[in-house]
Amino acid sequence: MTDLKEIIQNAALSHNLENSQITAILKDDSINDFLFACADKVREKYVGNEIHLRGLIEFSNICKCSCKYCGIRKENTSVERYRLSENEIILLAQKAKQYGYKTIVLQSGEDSFYSTEKMISIIKKIKSMDFAITLSIGEKTYDEYKAYKDAGADRYLLRIETTDENLYKNMHPNMSFENRINCLKNLKKLGFETGTGCLVGLPGQSIESLANDILFFKELNADMIGLGPFIPAPDTPLKNETGGTLTLALKVMALTRLLLPDINIPATTAMETLAPDGRIIALKSGANVVMPNVTDENCKQKYTIYPGKAGLNNTPEEYKSCITSKIESIGRKISNGYGFRNKF
């Protein structure tokens, strides 16, 4: 095979790679620094040096799903469950406005308490505050997605988690891989900025499968990709499994940047959970978004999708100040825009 550095350089220009090339790069750690540097240059060329901050509100940890890796799966009886009222959600959005955020990310478990009518009301009230709105609330029907879009939602994050159909079905009891794909297609059809992503290091996941995940992101032409290392959660079927590594997650992220140069890629909390400077490393390896948590301290401690989440002991003000300082320390600045994808 051609020298891997040459393949990476070519991908930085053509934004194309084959599965065998991605697999070879993922397996070879001798070229990691070169890969990260190339991804950082592509990031700078296409999305610039501004970092977009999105204020994250985790408004319910109640979930009807049984995903084997997730700490808030419905079978986990050790989790103290909560759901926020509409007024509580709006109050958090008002605080996020005071902190200077331009985007609100509304995230929850798949909680049927929040009917379409309730979500429409919440979306409209937050939209009236001049926010861009991202939803991350799971699988819905086409009509539900359309109602959210008509109410003012701009973006939707629905991670595929893995494109290996057998692994997907193993990890997601009683869920349909086909429906997951269909939901993503519906979101694109409706004009949402569509986000997806994967867990890196799931038990039984192959490097070839991760390469297919990256190619799936390219085929979908996703507008944002959120990914991170698998971190085993207590009280789940995978509690004793080996977790994913920060390095492999960063490599998947960097390759995604090469293939989709103009999209938004968060430096995820899971990366900072594995390493104190994980987010900064990610921002220097292709990422351009950070999603600080603005949920109140009591609730965010209970949104335990995996253990040891970074930032749990910081107030929203403290975290905003901390991440701003870190971002400025690497010569980047906080954007004052809404952070929509500017397609090239």
N, C-alpha and C positions, 0 to 999 in steps of 0.2 A: 504493500500500500504506500502511496505517496506520503512523504513526511507529514506528520500530524500538524506541525506548525504551519506548513504551507496550506493544508486543508482548512485550518482555522482562519488564516489570512484570506483565503479565497471566499470563505463563508461570510466574513465580515464585509465583503464587497458584493457578493451575489445574493446573500441571505438564503442560501439553499444548502442542504446537506442530505445525504442518504442515510438510511438506518445504519448501515455497516460503518459509515464514517462516524456517526454520533456514538455508536457503541464503542468503537475504538478509542475515541476521545474520553468517554466516561470511564473506561477501564485503565487508562494510562495516567497516573498521577504525576508523571515527570513534566507534563506540559501545563499544569494547573495555573501557575502564575501567568504564563503567556496567554492562556485562555481568558483569565479574568481581566487582564490588561486590555485585550482586544474587545471584550464585551463592554468595558468601561469606555473605550474610545467610541464604539458604536452608539452607546447611550448618550455620550456628550454630543456627537454629531447630529443625532436625530431628535433627542428630547431636551438637550441642553443641561445646564448645571443647576437648575432649580429643582427643589424637592417639594413634592405636593404632600401636604399633611391632610389626612382625612380623620375626622372625629368619629370614633367608633362607639356606638351605643349597643350594648348587649342586653336586649330588653326582656328576654325570657330564656331560662335554661330548661324549660319543659320540652320534651321531644318524644314523638311517637315512634321514632326509628330505633333500630337495634344495631347500628354500625359497630362492629367488633372493636374498633380502635378508639372509640369516643367515650370520654368520661361522663357525658350527660346522656348516654343511651338510656332508653326507657327502663331497662332492667336494673339499672344501678340504683338501688334503694338507699345508698349511703349519701347521695347528693341531697343537699337541702334545696328544694325547688323554689323558684320565684318567678313571677311575671310582673312587669311594670304596667301601670295604668296608662291610658293615653295622656293624661295630665302630667304624669311623672316623666314620660318620654319627651313631651314638649318642653318641660322644664330643663331637662338635660340638654336638649337642642339649643335652648336659649343661652345656657351656660357656654356651650361650645361656640356660639356666636361671639360671646364676650372674649373667649380665648383666641378668636381670630380665624377659626376654621371656615373654609368655604364649601366643604363637602361633609355631609353626614352619612355614615354607614350604619344602617339599621340591620342588626344581626340577631338571630335567635335560633333556638331549636325549632323543629317542625311542630309548632304549637297551634292546634286548630282553634284555640280560643280567639285568635285574631282573625275574624272573618274578613272577607273582602271589603265590606262596608267600614269596619274598624280601620283597616289598613289605608283605605282611601282617605278617611278623615285625618289620620296621622300624617300621611304623605302631603296632603294639601296644606295642613297647618305648618309643617316644616318648610315646604316649598315657599310659602308666603314670607319666610324669613330670609329669602334670597340665598338658599343653599342649592348646590347640586346634591342629588340623593342617590345613594347606592343601597340596594336591598340585597340581603343575603339570608333568605328565609326558606330556602329549599324548593322542592318540586311542587309546582302548581299547574293548573290547567292553562291552556292558551287564553281563555277568557279572563282568568284571574290576572295573568301577566298583562294582558291588554288593559285591564282596569287600572292596574298600578301605573302603567305607562301614561294612560290618559289623565291620571291624577297628578302626574308631574315627576314620577320617578325617572331617573336618567340612566342608571347603570344597574346591572344585576350580576352578582357573583354566585356561580353554581359550579363548584369544583367537581370534575369528573373523578378525581382521586386516583383512578387507574383506568387505562384503556384496555387492559387485559380482562376480557369478559369473564373468564373463569375466576380470576382473582377478585374481580368486582363482586361477583355473586357470592363468593365465599366471605368477603368482608362485609357485605350488606344483605343480611338475611331478609327475605320477603320484599326485596326491592328489585326493580327491573332495570337492567343495563340499557335496554332499548328506550325506556321512558326517559332515562337520564339524558341520553343523546337527543331525544326528541325535544325535551325541555330546552336544551341549549339552542337547537335549531329554531324553536319558536321565539326565543328571546332575540336572536339575530333578526328574524323575520319582522318582529315588531319594532325594530330600531333601537333596542337597548344597546348601550355600550356593554358588551357581554364579556364577563370574566369567567375563567375556569382555572384549573390547576390540578396539582397532584400531590399526594403524600410520597415522600422519597424514603425508601427503606422499609416498606411494608414486608412482613414475613411472606416469603414465596414470590416476591417481586424480582424479576430478572432485569439485568442491564438492558437487554433488548427491548423489554417492555417499557422501560423508561424512555428509550429512544423513540418508541412508537408514541408515547405520551407527547413528546416534544413535537413530533410530526403532526399529531392530531391538533395541537394548538395552532400550528401553521395552517393546516387544512381548514380549520374552523375560522381562521383569521380573527382570533380572539382579540379583544381590545385591552384586556388586562389579564395577567396571570399571577395567581397567588399560590405559592408552593412552599413547603417546608419539610424538615425531617420528621419522620414518624417518631413520636415520643410515647412509649408505653404508659398507659394510664392504669392506676390501681382500680380494682373492682371491675375490670373488663376481661374478656377472654384472652386478650393479648398482653396481660399484665407482666408476664414473665419472659416475653420475647425481647430480643435485642433491638434497640432502637436504630433509627437511621443516623447518618453522620452529617455534620454541617458541611463538610467538604463536598460530598456527593450532591447535596441539595444546592450548594452554590454552583456546582458544575452544570446541573440541569438548568438552573436559572440563567447562567451565562450563555449557554447554548440557545436557550429560548430568546435571549436578547439578540443574538446573532441572526436568528431566523425571522424574528418579528421586531425589527429595529425601532419602530415608532410607538410601540405600545407602552402602557403603564405597568410596571412591575414593582410590587411592594417588597421592601425588606421586612420580612415577617417576624412576628413576636417569637415564633418557635426557634428561629435562628439565634435570636438574642438569649433565649432560654438555655441553649446549649453552650453559648460563649458570651461573656459580658460585652464584647465588642462585635457580636455577630451581626447586628444591624449595620454598623459602619462598614464592616467587611463586605456585606451585601451591596451597600451603596457604592462601593468602590469596585464592584464586580458586575454591574449592569442594572441594579435596581434604581428607582427614582421616586418611590412613594413610601411614606411611613403612615401607619394608622394608629395614632395614640388613642388610648382608651379613655373615654370621658364618662363612662358608667360610674355610678357612685361606688365607693370602696366596698361597702357591704355586699353589693350584688356581684361585682366583678370577682370577688373571692369565691363565689359559688359557681361561676361559669367555668367549670373545671374540665374542659375538653381534654386536657393533658396536665400533668403536675408541674409545679414550679414555674408557671408562666412569669416571664419578666414583667416588671412594672407593677405588680400587684400591690406593693406597699407604698407606692407613690400616689399623691393626689394628682388630679388632672393638671393642675397648675405646675406642680413640681415636674411632672413628666414632660410637659410642653417645654418648660425652661431647659430641662436636661437634654432633650433631643435636639432642640434648637442650637444649644452650645456645641453638641457633638457634630452636627451638620456643618456649622460654620467653621469648626476646627479642621475640616477637610476641604475647605475652600468652596463649599456649596452654599446656596442660600435658599430660604423658604420662599416658595412661590406665593404670590397674592392673587393667583387666578383660580379657576375652578378645576383645572387639571384634566380637561377633556383630551382625548387622543387627537393629535394633529397628524392625519394620515399623509404620508409621502407617496 
